[in-house]
Amino acid sequence: MATQTIDIKVASNGRMVLPASVRKAMGLHGDAKVILTVEDDQVRLSPIGHGVSRAQALYRENAKHVRTTDDFLDDRKVEAATELEEVPSGGEERGAQ
């Protein structure tokens, strides 16, 4: 996408309107959420879906093992069961007199 510079009025309450051409270029339709990033004196708007897509792509690039959500949940169940086994009954430490 080519760089575009547009003047936008900001109302006293902070509201502004993104022109239709900007919404179209960003892939925004109807009600939408964006991520607003402030860096120094500049603001960057990104469609929230793009951030999710980028995070997923980074995960795929850097994940050492292919794991499913079910794999993750199974691991958490094993960890929770192990923690429960380590908790002494009656709330007292083992070996305490």
Secondary structure, 3 states (H helix, E strand, C coil): CCCCCCCCCCCCCCCCCCCHHHHHHHCCCCCCCEEEEEECCEEEEEEHHHHHHHHHHHHHHHCCCCCCHHHHHHHHHHHHHHHHHHCCHHHCCCCCC
